[in-house]
């Protein structure tokens, strides 16, 4: 049996969001005192500050498929 193409699929990792704690505090404040309550202004400010300062994600280049394609010629 000869394979036409060799290819590996990367594993998918589930990552928690960086602002999940602030989002939880915001939802908890909303359930406790209502959405339009001025008490939640501080938690809303914390959430918006966190969302503004998100780190940019750099996509890691996976070279396994490059090497498999290169070595395919030798098989």
N, CA, C and O atoms as a Tripos MOL2 file, in Angstrom:
@<TRIPOS>MOLECULE
protein
  300   299    75     0     0
PROTEIN
NO_CHARGES

@<TRIPOS>ATOM
      1 N           0.8460   -1.1760    0.0000 N.3       1 UNK1
      2 CA          0.0000    0.0000    0.0000 C.3       1 UNK1
      3 C           0.8880    1.2330    0.0000 C.2       1 UNK1
      4 O           1.7660    1.3770    0.8510 O.2       1 UNK1
      5 N           0.6610    2.0990   -0.9320 N.am      2 UNK2
      6 CA          1.4460    3.3330   -1.0240 C.3       2 UNK2
      7 C           0.5070    4.5220   -0.8380 C.2       2 UNK2
      8 O          -0.5290    4.6210   -1.4960 O.2       2 UNK2
      9 N           0.8800    5.4020    0.0490 N.am      3 UNK3
     10 CA          0.0710    6.5870    0.3120 C.3       3 UNK3
     11 C           0.3880    7.6580   -0.7200 C.2       3 UNK3
     12 O           1.5400    7.8460   -1.1110 O.2       3 UNK3
     13 N          -0.6440    8.3480   -1.1500 N.am      4 UNK4
     14 CA         -0.4410    9.4090   -2.1190 C.3       4 UNK4
     15 C           0.2100   10.6240   -1.4510 C.2       4 UNK4
     16 O           1.1470   11.2120   -1.9910 O.2       4 UNK4
     17 N          -0.2910   10.9870   -0.2920 N.am      5 UNK5
     18 CA          0.2510   12.1320    0.4400 C.3       5 UNK5
     19 C           0.3880   11.7690    1.9200 C.2       5 UNK5
     20 O          -0.4660   11.0910    2.4890 O.2       5 UNK5
     21 N           1.4660   12.2290    2.5190 N.am      6 UNK6
     22 CA          1.6190   12.1300    3.9650 C.3       6 UNK6
     23 C           1.2500   13.4810    4.5510 C.2       6 UNK6
     24 O           1.7430   14.5150    4.1000 O.2       6 UNK6
     25 N           0.3920   13.4740    5.5420 N.am      7 UNK7
     26 CA         -0.0310   14.7230    6.1440 C.3       7 UNK7
     27 C          -0.4140   14.4750    7.6000 C.2       7 UNK7
     28 O          -1.0750   13.4850    7.9140 O.2       7 UNK7
     29 N           0.0010   15.3690    8.4760 N.am      8 UNK8
     30 CA         -0.3270   15.2540    9.9010 C.3       8 UNK8
     31 C          -1.2110   16.4270   10.2930 C.2       8 UNK8
     32 O          -0.9460   17.5640    9.9040 O.2       8 UNK8
     33 N          -2.2550   16.1580   11.0590 N.am      9 UNK9
     34 CA         -3.1360   17.2100   11.5450 C.3       9 UNK9
     35 C          -2.6720   17.6450   12.9330 C.2       9 UNK9
     36 O          -2.4240   16.7990   13.7920 O.2       9 UNK9
     37 N          -2.5500   18.9570   13.1640 N.am     10 UNK10
     38 CA         -2.1130   19.4180   14.4860 C.3      10 UNK10
     39 C          -3.2070   19.2200   15.5310 C.2      10 UNK10
     40 O          -4.3970   19.2260   15.2140 O.2      10 UNK10
     41 N          -2.7910   19.0470   16.7560 N.am     11 UNK11
     42 CA         -3.7420   18.9100   17.8590 C.3      11 UNK11
     43 C          -4.3490   20.2660   18.1660 C.2      11 UNK11
     44 O          -3.6720   21.2920   18.1120 O.2      11 UNK11
     45 N          -5.6200   20.2560   18.4870 N.am     12 UNK12
     46 CA         -6.3010   21.4910   18.8370 C.3      12 UNK12
     47 C          -6.3170   21.6250   20.3540 C.2      12 UNK12
     48 O          -6.8410   20.7640   21.0600 O.2      12 UNK12
     49 N          -5.7430   22.7030   20.8370 N.am     13 UNK13
     50 CA         -5.6960   22.9700   22.2640 C.3      13 UNK13
     51 C          -6.7590   23.9980   22.6290 C.2      13 UNK13
     52 O          -6.9150   25.0100   21.9450 O.2      13 UNK13
     53 N          -7.4770   23.7390   23.6930 N.am     14 UNK14
     54 CA         -8.4840   24.6730   24.1750 C.3      14 UNK14
     55 C          -7.8230   25.5550   25.2230 C.2      14 UNK14
     56 O          -7.3300   25.0810   26.2470 O.2      14 UNK14
     57 N          -7.8270   26.8380   24.9380 N.am     15 UNK15
     58 CA         -7.2030   27.7860   25.8580 C.3      15 UNK15
     59 C          -8.2820   28.6540   26.5040 C.2      15 UNK15
     60 O          -9.2640   29.0300   25.8640 O.2      15 UNK15
     61 N          -8.0820   28.9580   27.7690 N.am     16 UNK16
     62 CA         -9.0070   29.8540   28.4630 C.3      16 UNK16
     63 C          -8.7140   31.2820   28.0320 C.2      16 UNK16
     64 O          -7.5640   31.6460   27.7880 O.2      16 UNK16
     65 N          -9.7560   32.0760   27.9440 N.am     17 UNK17
     66 CA         -9.5890   33.4680   27.5480 C.3      17 UNK17
     67 C          -8.8440   34.2590   28.6070 C.2      17 UNK17
     68 O          -8.9380   33.9430   29.7930 O.2      17 UNK17
     69 N          -8.1080   35.2750   28.2010 N.am     18 UNK18
     70 CA         -7.3330   36.0470   29.1760 C.3      18 UNK18
     71 C          -8.2030   36.9270   30.0690 C.2      18 UNK18
     72 O          -7.7690   37.3010   31.1590 O.2      18 UNK18
     73 N          -9.4030   37.2640   29.6450 N.am     19 UNK19
     74 CA        -10.2780   38.1460   30.4300 C.3      19 UNK19
     75 C         -11.4500   37.3940   31.0400 C.2      19 UNK19
     76 O         -12.4920   37.9900   31.3130 O.2      19 UNK19
     77 N         -11.2960   36.1130   31.2540 N.am     20 UNK20
     78 CA        -12.4090   35.3090   31.7560 C.3      20 UNK20
     79 C         -12.7890   35.6890   33.1890 C.2      20 UNK20
     80 O         -13.9630   35.6080   33.5490 O.2      20 UNK20
     81 N         -11.8390   36.0930   33.9980 N.am     21 UNK21
     82 CA        -12.1490   36.4850   35.3840 C.3      21 UNK21
     83 C         -12.9630   37.7780   35.4090 C.2      21 UNK21
     84 O         -13.9230   37.8980   36.1700 O.2      21 UNK21
     85 N         -12.5770   38.7410   34.5770 N.am     22 UNK22
     86 CA        -13.3060   40.0010   34.5120 C.3      22 UNK22
     87 C         -14.7160   39.7940   33.9590 C.2      22 UNK22
     88 O         -15.6670   40.4290   34.4140 O.2      22 UNK22
     89 N         -14.8430   38.8980   32.9700 N.am     23 UNK23
     90 CA        -16.1590   38.6010   32.4090 C.3      23 UNK23
     91 C         -17.0550   37.9380   33.4580 C.2      23 UNK23
     92 O         -18.2440   38.2450   33.5380 O.2      23 UNK23
     93 N         -16.4990   37.0430   34.2500 N.am     24 UNK24
     94 CA        -17.2570   36.4020   35.3250 C.3      24 UNK24
     95 C         -17.7120   37.3980   36.3640 C.2      24 UNK24
     96 O         -18.8420   37.3230   36.8480 O.2      24 UNK24
     97 N         -16.8400   38.3360   36.7150 N.am     25 UNK25
     98 CA        -17.2070   39.3610   37.6930 C.3      25 UNK25
     99 C         -18.3090   40.2620   37.1500 C.2      25 UNK25
    100 O         -19.1970   40.6880   37.8900 O.2      25 UNK25
    101 N         -18.2440   40.5470   35.8550 N.am     26 UNK26
    102 CA        -19.2690   41.3950   35.2330 C.3      26 UNK26
    103 C         -20.6350   40.7040   35.2280 C.2      26 UNK26
    104 O         -21.6480   41.3240   35.5530 O.2      26 UNK26
    105 N         -20.6610   39.4410   34.8650 N.am     27 UNK27
    106 CA        -21.9210   38.6940   34.8430 C.3      27 UNK27
    107 C         -22.4730   38.5280   36.2480 C.2      27 UNK27
    108 O         -23.6840   38.6060   36.4560 O.2      27 UNK27
    109 N         -21.5940   38.3000   37.2090 N.am     28 UNK28
    110 CA        -22.0300   38.1660   38.6010 C.3      28 UNK28
    111 C         -22.6160   39.4760   39.1110 C.2      28 UNK28
    112 O         -23.6140   39.4670   39.8320 O.2      28 UNK28
    113 N         -22.0180   40.5860   38.7500 N.am     29 UNK29
    114 CA        -22.5510   41.8930   39.1570 C.3      29 UNK29
    115 C         -23.9040   42.1320   38.5070 C.2      29 UNK29
    116 O         -24.8170   42.6500   39.1500 O.2      29 UNK29
    117 N         -24.0430   41.7590   37.2390 N.am     30 UNK30
    118 CA        -25.3270   41.9340   36.5590 C.3      30 UNK30
    119 C         -26.4270   41.0960   37.2040 C.2      30 UNK30
    120 O         -27.5530   41.5680   37.3610 O.2      30 UNK30
    121 N         -26.1110   39.8610   37.5760 N.am     31 UNK31
    122 CA        -27.1410   39.0160   38.1920 C.3      31 UNK31
    123 C         -27.5110   39.5140   39.5860 C.2      31 UNK31
    124 O         -28.6540   39.3650   40.0160 O.2      31 UNK31
    125 N         -26.5600   40.0980   40.2840 N.am     32 UNK32
    126 CA        -26.8300   40.5610   41.6460 C.3      32 UNK32
    127 C         -27.6180   41.8640   41.6670 C.2      32 UNK32
    128 O         -28.5140   42.0320   42.4940 O.2      32 UNK32
    129 N         -27.2920   42.7910   40.7630 N.am     33 UNK33
    130 CA        -27.9070   44.1120   40.8930 C.3      33 UNK33
    131 C         -28.5800   44.6300   39.6240 C.2      33 UNK33
    132 O         -29.1280   45.7320   39.6470 O.2      33 UNK33
    133 N         -28.5630   43.9000   38.5390 N.am     34 UNK34
    134 CA        -29.2140   44.3630   37.3070 C.3      34 UNK34
    135 C         -28.2110   44.9280   36.3210 C.2      34 UNK34
    136 O         -27.0960   45.3040   36.6850 O.2      34 UNK34
    137 N         -28.6260   44.9810   35.0810 N.am     35 UNK35
    138 CA        -27.6990   45.3690   34.0130 C.3      35 UNK35
    139 C         -27.3830   46.8560   34.0330 C.2      35 UNK35
    140 O         -26.2320   47.2380   33.8190 O.2      35 UNK35
    141 N         -28.3580   47.6890   34.2810 N.am     36 UNK36
    142 CA        -28.1570   49.1400   34.2060 C.3      36 UNK36
    143 C         -27.7590   49.7710   35.5380 C.2      36 UNK36
    144 O         -27.8390   50.9900   35.6900 O.2      36 UNK36
    145 N         -27.3410   48.9780   36.4790 N.am     37 UNK37
    146 CA        -26.9770   49.4990   37.7920 C.3      37 UNK37
    147 C         -25.5970   50.1600   37.7350 C.2      37 UNK37
    148 O         -24.6670   49.5840   37.1700 O.2      37 UNK37
    149 N         -25.4470   51.3630   38.3120 N.am     38 UNK38
    150 CA        -24.1340   52.0310   38.2950 C.3      38 UNK38
    151 C         -23.0800   51.3340   39.1590 C.2      38 UNK38
    152 O         -21.8980   51.6620   39.0570 O.2      38 UNK38
    153 N         -23.4780   50.3860   40.0020 N.am     39 UNK39
    154 CA        -22.4960   49.6400   40.8060 C.3      39 UNK39
    155 C         -21.5730   48.7980   39.9170 C.2      39 UNK39
    156 O         -20.4380   48.5040   40.2940 O.2      39 UNK39
    157 N         -22.0640   48.4170   38.7470 N.am     40 UNK40
    158 CA        -21.2880   47.5510   37.8420 C.3      40 UNK40
    159 C         -20.3420   48.3350   36.9430 C.2      40 UNK40
    160 O         -19.6760   47.7450   36.0920 O.2      40 UNK40
    161 N         -20.2690   49.6400   37.1120 N.am     41 UNK41
    162 CA        -19.4210   50.4600   36.2440 C.3      41 UNK41
    163 C         -17.9400   50.1120   36.4190 C.2      41 UNK41
    164 O         -17.1890   50.0910   35.4440 O.2      41 UNK41
    165 N         -17.5240   49.8420   37.6440 N.am     42 UNK42
    166 CA        -16.1150   49.5120   37.9000 C.3      42 UNK42
    167 C         -15.7400   48.1850   37.2310 C.2      42 UNK42
    168 O         -14.6750   48.0770   36.6240 O.2      42 UNK42
    169 N         -16.6080   47.1830   37.3390 N.am     43 UNK43
    170 CA        -16.3010   45.8960   36.7080 C.3      43 UNK43
    171 C         -16.3490   46.0130   35.1850 C.2      43 UNK43
    172 O         -15.5980   45.3360   34.4840 O.2      43 UNK43
    173 N         -17.2370   46.8750   34.6740 N.am     44 UNK44
    174 CA        -17.2830   47.1020   33.2290 C.3      44 UNK44
    175 C         -16.0010   47.7730   32.7550 C.2      44 UNK44
    176 O         -15.4860   47.4460   31.6850 O.2      44 UNK44
    177 N         -15.4870   48.7080   33.5420 N.am     45 UNK45
    178 CA        -14.2290   49.3840   33.1850 C.3      45 UNK45
    179 C         -13.0670   48.3980   33.2060 C.2      45 UNK45
    180 O         -12.2010   48.4340   32.3330 O.2      45 UNK45
    181 N         -13.0510   47.5190   34.2050 N.am     46 UNK46
    182 CA        -11.9860   46.5100   34.2700 C.3      46 UNK46
    183 C         -12.0390   45.5800   33.0590 C.2      46 UNK46
    184 O         -11.0010   45.2130   32.5090 O.2      46 UNK46
    185 N         -13.2440   45.2010   32.6450 N.am     47 UNK47
    186 CA        -13.3970   44.3210   31.4890 C.3      47 UNK47
    187 C         -12.9650   45.0120   30.2060 C.2      47 UNK47
    188 O         -12.2770   44.4040   29.3860 O.2      47 UNK47
    189 N         -13.3490   46.2590   30.0140 N.am     48 UNK48
    190 CA        -12.9440   46.9630   28.7970 C.3      48 UNK48
    191 C         -11.4410   47.2010   28.7580 C.2      48 UNK48
    192 O         -10.8300   47.1250   27.6920 O.2      48 UNK48
    193 N         -10.8330   47.4920   29.9220 N.am     49 UNK49
    194 CA         -9.3730   47.6500   29.9630 C.3      49 UNK49
    195 C          -8.6650   46.3440   29.6060 C.2      49 UNK49
    196 O          -7.6600   46.3420   28.8950 O.2      49 UNK49
    197 N          -9.2020   45.2420   30.1060 N.am     50 UNK50
    198 CA         -8.6020   43.9450   29.7990 C.3      50 UNK50
    199 C          -8.7300   43.6320   28.3090 C.2      50 UNK50
    200 O          -7.7920   43.1210   27.6980 O.2      50 UNK50
    201 N          -9.8870   43.9360   27.7250 N.am     51 UNK51
    202 CA        -10.1040   43.6540   26.3080 C.3      51 UNK51
    203 C          -9.2300   44.5400   25.4140 C.2      51 UNK51
    204 O          -8.8130   44.1170   24.3360 O.2      51 UNK51
    205 N          -8.9570   45.7530   25.8570 N.am     52 UNK52
    206 CA         -8.1000   46.6500   25.0790 C.3      52 UNK52
    207 C          -6.6470   46.1860   25.0930 C.2      52 UNK52
    208 O          -5.9260   46.3750   24.1140 O.2      52 UNK52
    209 N          -6.2170   45.5830   26.1910 N.am     53 UNK53
    210 CA         -4.8200   45.2060   26.3620 C.3      53 UNK53
    211 C          -4.5650   43.7350   26.0890 C.2      53 UNK53
    212 O          -3.6590   43.1460   26.6780 O.2      53 UNK53
    213 N          -5.3510   43.1330   25.2050 N.am     54 UNK54
    214 CA         -5.1340   41.7210   24.8800 C.3      54 UNK54
    215 C          -3.8120   41.5430   24.1430 C.2      54 UNK54
    216 O          -3.4880   42.3330   23.2560 O.2      54 UNK54
    217 N          -3.0580   40.5300   24.4940 N.am     55 UNK55
    218 CA         -1.8240   40.2790   23.7450 C.3      55 UNK55
    219 C          -2.1590   39.7110   22.3660 C.2      55 UNK55
    220 O          -3.1190   38.9570   22.2070 O.2      55 UNK55
    221 N          -1.3610   40.0790   21.3890 N.am     56 UNK56
    222 CA         -1.5920   39.5560   20.0490 C.3      56 UNK56
    223 C          -1.0520   38.1450   19.9720 C.2      56 UNK56
    224 O           0.0350   37.8480   20.4670 O.2      56 UNK56
    225 N          -1.8260   37.2870   19.3460 N.am     57 UNK57
    226 CA         -1.4160   35.8940   19.2220 C.3      57 UNK57
    227 C          -0.5610   35.7300   17.9740 C.2      57 UNK57
    228 O          -0.8900   36.2320   16.9000 O.2      57 UNK57
    229 N           0.5180   35.0310   18.1410 N.am     58 UNK58
    230 CA          1.3310   34.6900   16.9850 C.3      58 UNK58
    231 C           1.1080   33.2240   16.6870 C.2      58 UNK58
    232 O           1.1930   32.3730   17.5720 O.2      58 UNK58
    233 N           0.8260   32.9460   15.4460 N.am     59 UNK59
    234 CA          0.5560   31.5770   15.0610 C.3      59 UNK59
    235 C           1.8880   30.8510   14.8760 C.2      59 UNK59
    236 O           2.7560   31.2970   14.1260 O.2      59 UNK59
    237 N           2.0280   29.7350   15.5660 N.am     60 UNK60
    238 CA          3.2460   28.9510   15.4650 C.3      60 UNK60
    239 C           3.2180   28.1620   14.1560 C.2      60 UNK60
    240 O           2.2260   27.5140   13.8210 O.2      60 UNK60
    241 N           4.3040   28.2320   13.4450 N.am     61 UNK61
    242 CA          4.3830   27.5280   12.1750 C.3      61 UNK61
    243 C           4.7630   26.0830   12.4450 C.2      61 UNK61
    244 O           5.7850   25.8000   13.0700 O.2      61 UNK61
    245 N           3.9240   25.1700   11.9650 N.am     62 UNK62
    246 CA          4.1810   23.7520   12.1300 C.3      62 UNK62
    247 C           4.8920   23.2540   10.8840 C.2      62 UNK62
    248 O           4.3560   23.3590    9.7810 O.2      62 UNK62
    249 N           6.0830   22.7170   11.0460 N.am     63 UNK63
    250 CA          6.8770   22.3140    9.8990 C.3      63 UNK63
    251 C           6.7850   20.8260    9.6050 C.2      63 UNK63
    252 O           7.4670   20.3390    8.7040 O.2      63 UNK63
    253 N           5.9600   20.0930   10.3410 N.am     64 UNK64
    254 CA          5.8980   18.6520   10.1400 C.3      64 UNK64
    255 C           5.3990   18.3030    8.7440 C.2      64 UNK64
    256 O           5.9050   17.3680    8.1250 O.2      64 UNK64
    257 N           4.4020   19.0500    8.2350 N.am     65 UNK65
    258 CA          3.8840   18.7470    6.9020 C.3      65 UNK65
    259 C           4.9130   19.0730    5.8180 C.2      65 UNK65
    260 O           4.9600   18.3980    4.7900 O.2      65 UNK65
    261 N           5.7280   20.0880    6.0360 N.am     66 UNK66
    262 CA          6.7930   20.4010    5.0860 C.3      66 UNK66
    263 C           7.7780   19.2420    5.0120 C.2      66 UNK66
    264 O           8.1660   18.8130    3.9250 O.2      66 UNK66
    265 N           8.1770   18.7430    6.1680 N.am     67 UNK67
    266 CA          9.1500   17.6560    6.1870 C.3      67 UNK67
    267 C           8.5570   16.3540    5.6530 C.2      67 UNK67
    268 O           9.2530   15.5790    4.9980 O.2      67 UNK67
    269 N           7.2790   16.1110    5.9300 N.am     68 UNK68
    270 CA          6.6520   14.9120    5.3710 C.3      68 UNK68
    271 C           6.5750   14.9910    3.8600 C.2      68 UNK68
    272 O           6.8040   13.9880    3.1840 O.2      68 UNK68
    273 N           6.2600   16.1470    3.3130 N.am     69 UNK69
    274 CA          6.2060   16.2990    1.8660 C.3      69 UNK69
    275 C           7.5840   16.1550    1.2520 C.2      69 UNK69
    276 O           7.7230   15.5970    0.1640 O.2      69 UNK69
    277 N           8.6020   16.6490    1.9330 N.am     70 UNK70
    278 CA          9.9740   16.5450    1.4300 C.3      70 UNK70
    279 C          10.4600   15.1000    1.4520 C.2      70 UNK70
    280 O          11.1390   14.6580    0.5260 O.2      70 UNK70
    281 N          10.1160   14.3680    2.5020 N.am     71 UNK71
    282 CA         10.5420   12.9960    2.6180 C.3      71 UNK71
    283 C           9.6740   12.0310    1.7950 C.2      71 UNK71
    284 O          10.0530   10.8790    1.5800 O.2      71 UNK71
    285 N           8.5210   12.5020    1.3420 N.am     72 UNK72
    286 CA          7.6320   11.6770    0.5290 C.3      72 UNK72
    287 C           8.3420   11.2230   -0.7570 C.2      72 UNK72
    288 O           8.1070   10.1200   -1.2490 O.2      72 UNK72
    289 N           9.1910   12.0700   -1.2790 N.am     73 UNK73
    290 CA          9.9080   11.7460   -2.5270 C.3      73 UNK73
    291 C          10.8640   10.5790   -2.3460 C.2      73 UNK73
    292 O          11.1710    9.8750   -3.3080 O.2      73 UNK73
    293 N          11.3280   10.3700   -1.1470 N.am     74 UNK74
    294 CA         12.2880    9.2920   -0.8920 C.3      74 UNK74
    295 C          11.6210    7.9690   -0.5980 C.2      74 UNK74
    296 O          12.2900    6.9350   -0.6080 O.2      74 UNK74
    297 N          10.3170    7.9650   -0.3350 N.am     75 UNK75
    298 CA          9.6290    6.7140   -0.0160 C.3      75 UNK75
    299 C           9.2420    5.9570   -1.2570 C.2      75 UNK75
    300 O           8.6530    4.8800   -1.1640 O.2      75 UNK75
@<TRIPOS>BOND
     1     1     2 1
     2     2     3 1
     3     3     4 2
     4     3     5 am
     5     5     6 1
     6     6     7 1
     7     7     8 2
     8     7     9 am
     9     9    10 1
    10    10    11 1
    11    11    12 2
    12    11    13 am
    13    13    14 1
    14    14    15 1
    15    15    16 2
    16    15    17 am
    17    17    18 1
    18    18    19 1
    19    19    20 2
    20    19    21 am
    21    21    22 1
    22    22    23 1
    23    23    24 2
    24    23    25 am
    25    25    26 1
    26    26    27 1
    27    27    28 2
    28    27    29 am
    29    29    30 1
    30    30    31 1
    31    31    32 2
    32    31    33 am
    33    33    34 1
    34    34    35 1
    35    35    36 2
    36    35    37 am
    37    37    38 1
    38    38    39 1
    39    39    40 2
    40    39    41 am
    41    41    42 1
    42    42    43 1
    43    43    44 2
    44    43    45 am
    45    45    46 1
    46    46    47 1
    47    47    48 2
    48    47    49 am
    49    49    50 1
    50    50    51 1
    51    51    52 2
    52    51    53 am
    53    53    54 1
    54    54    55 1
    55    55    56 2
    56    55    57 am
    57    57    58 1
    58    58    59 1
    59    59    60 2
    60    59    61 am
    61    61    62 1
    62    62    63 1
    63    63    64 2
    64    63    65 am
    65    65    66 1
    66    66    67 1
    67    67    68 2
    68    67    69 am
    69    69    70 1
    70    70    71 1
    71    71    72 2
    72    71    73 am
    73    73    74 1
    74    74    75 1
    75    75    76 2
    76    75    77 am
    77    77    78 1
    78    78    79 1
    79    79    80 2
    80    79    81 am
    81    81    82 1
    82    82    83 1
    83    83    84 2
    84    83    85 am
    85    85    86 1
    86    86    87 1
    87    87    88 2
    88    87    89 am
    89    89    90 1
    90    90    91 1
    91    91    92 2
    92    91    93 am
    93    93    94 1
    94    94    95 1
    95    95    96 2
    96    95    97 am
    97    97    98 1
    98    98    99 1
    99    99   100 2
   100    99   101 am
   101   101   102 1
   102   102   103 1
   103   103   104 2
   104   103   105 am
   105   105   106 1
   106   106   107 1
   107   107   108 2
   108   107   109 am
   109   109   110 1
   110   110   111 1
   111   111   112 2
   112   111   113 am
   113   113   114 1
   114   114   115 1
   115   115   116 2
   116   115   117 am
   117   117   118 1
   118   118   119 1
   119   119   120 2
   120   119   121 am
   121   121   122 1
   122   122   123 1
   123   123   124 2
   124   123   125 am
   125   125   126 1
   126   126   127 1
   127   127   128 2
   128   127   129 am
   129   129   130 1
   130   130   131 1
   131   131   132 2
   132   131   133 am
   133   133   134 1
   134   134   135 1
   135   135   136 2
   136   135   137 am
   137   137   138 1
   138   138   139 1
   139   139   140 2
   140   139   141 am
   141   141   142 1
   142   142   143 1
   143   143   144 2
   144   143   145 am
   145   145   146 1
   146   146   147 1
   147   147   148 2
   148   147   149 am
   149   149   150 1
   150   150   151 1
   151   151   152 2
   152   151   153 am
   153   153   154 1
   154   154   155 1
   155   155   156 2
   156   155   157 am
   157   157   158 1
   158   158   159 1
   159   159   160 2
   160   159   161 am
   161   161   162 1
   162   162   163 1
   163   163   164 2
   164   163   165 am
   165   165   166 1
   166   166   167 1
   167   167   168 2
   168   167   169 am
   169   169   170 1
   170   170   171 1
   171   171   172 2
   172   171   173 am
   173   173   174 1
   174   174   175 1
   175   175   176 2
   176   175   177 am
   177   177   178 1
   178   178   179 1
   179   179   180 2
   180   179   181 am
   181   181   182 1
   182   182   183 1
   183   183   184 2
   184   183   185 am
   185   185   186 1
   186   186   187 1
   187   187   188 2
   188   187   189 am
   189   189   190 1
   190   190   191 1
   191   191   192 2
   192   191   193 am
   193   193   194 1
   194   194   195 1
   195   195   196 2
   196   195   197 am
   197   197   198 1
   198   198   199 1
   199   199   200 2
   200   199   201 am
   201   201   202 1
   202   202   203 1
   203   203   204 2
   204   203   205 am
   205   205   206 1
   206   206   207 1
   207   207   208 2
   208   207   209 am
   209   209   210 1
   210   210   211 1
   211   211   212 2
   212   211   213 am
   213   213   214 1
   214   214   215 1
   215   215   216 2
   216   215   217 am
   217   217   218 1
   218   218   219 1
   219   219   220 2
   220   219   221 am
   221   221   222 1
   222   222   223 1
   223   223   224 2
   224   223   225 am
   225   225   226 1
   226   226   227 1
   227   227   228 2
   228   227   229 am
   229   229   230 1
   230   230   231 1
   231   231   232 2
   232   231   233 am
   233   233   234 1
   234   234   235 1
   235   235   236 2
   236   235   237 am
   237   237   238 1
   238   238   239 1
   239   239   240 2
   240   239   241 am
   241   241   242 1
   242   242   243 1
   243   243   244 2
   244   243   245 am
   245   245   246 1
   246   246   247 1
   247   247   248 2
   248   247   249 am
   249   249   250 1
   250   250   251 1
   251   251   252 2
   252   251   253 am
   253   253   254 1
   254   254   255 1
   255   255   256 2
   256   255   257 am
   257   257   258 1
   258   258   259 1
   259   259   260 2
   260   259   261 am
   261   261   262 1
   262   262   263 1
   263   263   264 2
   264   263   265 am
   265   265   266 1
   266   266   267 1
   267   267   268 2
   268   267   269 am
   269   269   270 1
   270   270   271 1
   271   271   272 2
   272   271   273 am
   273   273   274 1
   274   274   275 1
   275   275   276 2
   276   275   277 am
   277   277   278 1
   278   278   279 1
   279   279   280 2
   280   279   281 am
   281   281   282 1
   282   282   283 1
   283   283   284 2
   284   283   285 am
   285   285   286 1
   286   286   287 1
   287   287   288 2
   288   287   289 am
   289   289   290 1
   290   290   291 1
   291   291   292 2
   292   291   293 am
   293   293   294 1
   294   294   295 1
   295   295   296 2
   296   295   297 am
   297   297   298 1
   298   298   299 1
   299   299   300 2
@<TRIPOS>SUBSTRUCTURE
     1 UNK1         2 RESIDUE 1 A UNK
     2 UNK2         6 RESIDUE 1 A UNK
     3 UNK3        10 RESIDUE 1 A UNK
     4 UNK4        14 RESIDUE 1 A UNK
     5 UNK5        18 RESIDUE 1 A UNK
     6 UNK6        22 RESIDUE 1 A UNK
     7 UNK7        26 RESIDUE 1 A UNK
     8 UNK8        30 RESIDUE 1 A UNK
     9 UNK9        34 RESIDUE 1 A UNK
    10 UNK10       38 RESIDUE 1 A UNK
    11 UNK11       42 RESIDUE 1 A UNK
    12 UNK12       46 RESIDUE 1 A UNK
    13 UNK13       50 RESIDUE 1 A UNK
    14 UNK14       54 RESIDUE 1 A UNK
    15 UNK15       58 RESIDUE 1 A UNK
    16 UNK16       62 RESIDUE 1 A UNK
    17 UNK17       66 RESIDUE 1 A UNK
    18 UNK18       70 RESIDUE 1 A UNK
    19 UNK19       74 RESIDUE 1 A UNK
    20 UNK20       78 RESIDUE 1 A UNK
    21 UNK21       82 RESIDUE 1 A UNK
    22 UNK22       86 RESIDUE 1 A UNK
    23 UNK23       90 RESIDUE 1 A UNK
    24 UNK24       94 RESIDUE 1 A UNK
    25 UNK25       98 RESIDUE 1 A UNK
    26 UNK26      102 RESIDUE 1 A UNK
    27 UNK27      106 RESIDUE 1 A UNK
    28 UNK28      110 RESIDUE 1 A UNK
    29 UNK29      114 RESIDUE 1 A UNK
    30 UNK30      118 RESIDUE 1 A UNK
    31 UNK31      122 RESIDUE 1 A UNK
    32 UNK32      126 RESIDUE 1 A UNK
    33 UNK33      130 RESIDUE 1 A UNK
    34 UNK34      134 RESIDUE 1 A UNK
    35 UNK35      138 RESIDUE 1 A UNK
    36 UNK36      142 RESIDUE 1 A UNK
    37 UNK37      146 RESIDUE 1 A UNK
    38 UNK38      150 RESIDUE 1 A UNK
    39 UNK39      154 RESIDUE 1 A UNK
    40 UNK40      158 RESIDUE 1 A UNK
    41 UNK41      162 RESIDUE 1 A UNK
    42 UNK42      166 RESIDUE 1 A UNK
    43 UNK43      170 RESIDUE 1 A UNK
    44 UNK44      174 RESIDUE 1 A UNK
    45 UNK45      178 RESIDUE 1 A UNK
    46 UNK46      182 RESIDUE 1 A UNK
    47 UNK47      186 RESIDUE 1 A UNK
    48 UNK48      190 RESIDUE 1 A UNK
    49 UNK49      194 RESIDUE 1 A UNK
    50 UNK50      198 RESIDUE 1 A UNK
    51 UNK51      202 RESIDUE 1 A UNK
    52 UNK52      206 RESIDUE 1 A UNK
    53 UNK53      210 RESIDUE 1 A UNK
    54 UNK54      214 RESIDUE 1 A UNK
    55 UNK55      218 RESIDUE 1 A UNK
    56 UNK56      222 RESIDUE 1 A UNK
    57 UNK57      226 RESIDUE 1 A UNK
    58 UNK58      230 RESIDUE 1 A UNK
    59 UNK59      234 RESIDUE 1 A UNK
    60 UNK60      238 RESIDUE 1 A UNK
    61 UNK61      242 RESIDUE 1 A UNK
    62 UNK62      246 RESIDUE 1 A UNK
    63 UNK63      250 RESIDUE 1 A UNK
    64 UNK64      254 RESIDUE 1 A UNK
    65 UNK65      258 RESIDUE 1 A UNK
    66 UNK66      262 RESIDUE 1 A UNK
    67 UNK67      266 RESIDUE 1 A UNK
    68 UNK68      270 RESIDUE 1 A UNK
    69 UNK69      274 RESIDUE 1 A UNK
    70 UNK70      278 RESIDUE 1 A UNK
    71 UNK71      282 RESIDUE 1 A UNK
    72 UNK72      286 RESIDUE 1 A UNK
    73 UNK73      290 RESIDUE 1 A UNK
    74 UNK74      294 RESIDUE 1 A UNK
    75 UNK75      298 RESIDUE 1 A UNK
